[in-house]
C-alpha cells in the first residue's frame, strides 16, 4: 500500500484513528512536560522575550525531548548539553519569530511553498543533537527526529513531531515494522522533514472541518494540543491498528 492510499484511508476515518490512539495513550513525563511547554507558549504575550529571557521555557522543552526518547544513554539519540541546546535555539530566534504567524491549517499552497525554504534553512541551522559520541553502537545522529520534535515545541501550530515508529512508518514503509533506521545523510533527513511537512499539510486539507474537530477535542484530551499533534495522534492510531 502506498502513502497516498494510507492518507486517503486515514482522512476518511480520521477521528476513529484519533480514538484508537486514546485507547492506549502516552502518559507520565512525556505528556506532563509537553503540556507545560504548550501552556507557556500559549500564554506568552511576547514570543521573542519568551525565547530570549525565559530559561524555564527552554528547560521544559529539553525535559520534554528527554521524556520523548531523545536522550538514550546507550543508543544513538543524545541531546546536546543544555547550554549548547539553549544557545542554538536562541541563535535561530529571528527565523522562529517570523514563522510564528503561520499555522498549518491556515496555509494555502502558495504559503506552504513560500515558507519551505525558510524551514529548510532552519532545519540545517538547528543543532540540538550531539554529532559525536564515544559509544561505538551509535551509527547515526537522528537530526530529523530531534529537530522536528524541538520545532514542534517552538512552533506547535505549524510543525509536526516526527518519530521512526509511527511517522516514518506511515509515510515511507509499505509494511509497518517496529522501528526504522533513518538515513545518515543530513541532506536526506532534511528532505524527509520537508516531505513529511507536505504530508501533514495534505492530511490537514483533506480532513473535513479539522479545526472544529480540534476545538471539540482539545479540552477533553491531554495530548490534543495543536492541529499538527492531532494529526500525529491519528497517525499513531492508524499505525497501531495496521502493524502486523
Buried (B, 14 or more C-beta within 10 A) or exposed (E): EEBEEBBEBBBEBBBEBBBBBBEEEBEEEBBBBBBBBBEBBEEBEEBEEBBEEBEEBBBBBBBBBBBBBBBEEEBBBBBBEEEEBBEBBEEBBEBBEEBBEBBBBEBEEEBBEEBEEBBBEBBEEBBBBBEEEEEEEBEBBBBBBBBBBBBBBBBBBBBBBBBBBBBBBBBBBEEBEEEBEBEEEBEEBBBBBBEBBBBBBBBBBBBEEBBEBBEEBBEEBBBBBBBBBBBBBBBBBBBBEBEE
